Each structure stands twice: as C-alpha cells, then as structure tokens.
C-alpha cells in the first residue's frame, strides 16, 4: 500500500480538526491538538435521547474504522483521548476506508 501523500494527509488532518471544532462549536485556530476529550473539551449535556459532542465523535471514529481497527477500539488497545489522536485515526483510516473518511469529514465538498 502506498503511503498517504503529505498534502492529502495534511488536508485530512485539517478537516479532522475542523470537524472537532465544529462539533464543540469553537474556533479551529483555538483548538490545541493536545487537548483531551473530557478535560479541555467537555460535552454540553448528557442525555439518553440525544447525541452529545462525545457521541458524535465516537460515531465518526467507529464509522471510518475497518474491522481490525474496531476490534482494537473495543479491546482498549486503541484509545482516542486527544484531538491529535482523532486526527491520527482519521489519517490512518483514510488508507483503508477513504470513502467513509471523505463522507465524515466532508473531504470532497
């Protein structure tokens, strides 16, 4: 498999940061890749009936993952704690599931 070209990787990363910023309603320029979900980024509500910010990103993470990655997530071998982890996950999944990453991040818009 060919490595992801750096321009495309940077575009996926930028869109992933934009996705996190949109979900949490903050300026993408203010978003620090080291910020942790549940620490610097907190959800606005908890509900059994509506998705909150964490639920939306968790769904993104699962939607783009291939079977092997979903197993690693379920076992706890792969944990996404930070914005950077989310971006890395999107880049890695682009190599195995590009159509779904494009859909989730709006790459072709």
N, C-alpha and C positions, 0 to 999 in steps of 0.2 A: 504494500500500500504506500502511495506517495505521501510524503509529509505535507501537511497543510501549509500553503504558501503564507508568508508572513503578512502580506497585505490583507488576505482573506481572514487570517487568524485575528488580526487587529480589528477588522470590521466586526467579526463575531463578538470579540471582547467588548467593543464599544457599544454594540447593540445589547449585549447582556447587561452591561452597567446601566444603559438606558432603561432596560426592562425593570431592573430592580428599583431604579429611581422613580419610574412611573408608578410601580406598584405601591411604593411607600410615599408617593407624592412629594418628592424632594428634588432639588436641582441636581442633575447628573454631575456637574462640576464640583458639587459639595460632597459627593459620595466618595468615601475612602475605601479602597479595596480591602483593607484590613478590618473594616467594621464587621462585627459579628451579629448574626441574626439572634435576637433575644437579648442582646446587650445594647449596642448603639442603635440597632434597628429593632424597634418593637412594634407589635401589631396594635391596631387601633381598637380592636374589640375581639371578644371570644364569643362564638355562637355555635350552637349545634345545627343551625339552619342556614347560615350564610358563610361563604368563604372569607377568611381574613387574608391579610398580606402573606402570612406564612403558608397558608393553604394554597394560595395561588402559585407561589414559587415552588412549593413542594410538588404541585401538579406539573409545572413546567419540567422540573427535574426528572420526574417519572416519565412524562410524555416523550422526552427526547432520548431516554436511555434504552439501550438494547437489552436483550435478556440477561446477558452476563453482568452488565452494569446494575440492572435492577436487583439481581441476586446479591451483588456486593453491597448495595444500599440496604437491602433487607437484613443482611447479616451483620451490619455495622462495620464492615471492613472499609467501606467508603462513607465518609460523613462530610456533609457540606455545611460548614459553620460560618464561613465568611463570604463577602461579596466576591473576593478573588476565587474562592472555591467554586462558587456558582459559575463564574466566567470560565474557569478551567474546565468545568464539567461540560459547559456548552461547546467549547472548542473541541474537547475530546469526543463528544457525541456527534459533532459535525462530521467527523471522519467515518462514523458507522451509520448515522441516521440523518443525513444532511437535509432531507425534505422536511422532517419534523422540526429540526432546529430552525430552518428557514421560516416555517409556519409560526412557531412560538415567538421568535424574535423579530419577525417581520422583515427578514433579510432582503426579500425581493420587492419590497414596497418602495 
